[in-house]
Amino acid sequence: MKIIDETGTPWICDKCNEKLELEKTNILYLDADFEVELWKCPKCKMVLIEEDLARGKILEVEKALEDK
């Protein structure tokens, strides 16, 4: 997913109706803390985790941490 789709329309927070902004965000998983840039609503702070990231890098990290 991208913040701007093929038509040039930005992602909008469904709850707040605000444009999402790219922001550094901490993710905590199994006592491990990671800082990544994610699309975030400036008002309610909900984040968009893109499918590519969730099925790719985050899944790799998740499996590595669970194996420890």
Protein Blocks (a to p, Z undefined) as FASTA:
>chain_A
ZZbdfkopacddfklopacddddddddeehiacdddddddfklopacddfklmmmmmmmm
mmmmmmZZ
